[in-house]
Amino acid sequence: MFNATRTQRLFFFNLASFSLLGIWLSGFDQVHWFSYVIPAALYFAAATGFCLGRLVSGTGLAVFGIRD
C-alpha cells in the first residue's frame, strides 16, 4: 500500500538528516518540540517504506474523487 521506492527512501533519509542538522545548529534546547516530529516521521518512512504523507494526501484526494 503506499510503499516508497529506494530513491524516495533515500530522499526521506537525507531530508530528515538535514532537518536534524538544522536543529543541531540552532541548538537542541532552542527549538520547539514539534520540530522533532518531521524528522522522526521521515526516518520512519525511510526505514519502513511506509510514508504517512502519501497516505494522508491519497486519502485527501480520494475524498474529492481524484484517483492516483
DATAPE-V433242 format. One record per pair of residues at least 12 apart in sequence whose C-alpha atoms are under 8 Angstrom apart, sorted by the first residue. I is the first residue (numbers start at 1). J is the second residue. If there is no record, write none. Layout:
BEGIN
I:J
I:J
END
This chain:
BEGIN
1:50
2:49
2:50
2:51
2:54
2:55
3:49
3:50
3:51
4:45
4:49
4:50
4:51
5:49
8:46
9:45
9:46
9:47
9:49
10:46
12:42
12:43
12:45
12:46
13:42
13:43
13:46
15:39
15:42
16:38
16:39
16:40
16:42
16:43
17:39
19:39
20:36
20:39
23:35
END
